[in-house]
């Protein structure tokens, strides 16, 4: 029996697809009305971002340590932690809480900035990664497996709070 064709050509394509999905969810949130719809979308956004940051931090970023500009990776980790603070706050809140919509909006802006940094032609992280000589297909396979595992956790009760890696909360 022939094997199923992978959904994404490589690790970068997988991550870019995640970016597009979350951008669409943020657009839906901006247009949504009603507390339950906003809560459902915010929860989906937060879960997608927790999964995405996990596969980047556990698999993708370590594969490029010492192979791309160190500042690029360092900034990505810090940007992730900034987003995780908002993710955890949004997940613990409800649409009736003060600043709920503002927190989701600010998270959207942070993610737009982060995506821009990763996807910039020629000097962005993904462009650097493509030139680094790492097997992006093998990385895709590892990331796809880990993503599936994390999605099962979401379906079976949810993921724990996002863990900060480089920022320290007082």
Secondary structure as UniProt FT lines:
FT   HELIX           11..31
FT   HELIX           35..55
FT   HELIX           56..60
FT   HELIX           61..63
FT   TURN            64..67
FT   HELIX           70..91
FT   TURN            95..96
FT   TURN            98..99
FT   HELIX           100..119
FT   TURN            121..123
FT   HELIX           125..130
FT   TURN            131..133
FT   HELIX           136..155
FT   TURN            156..157
//
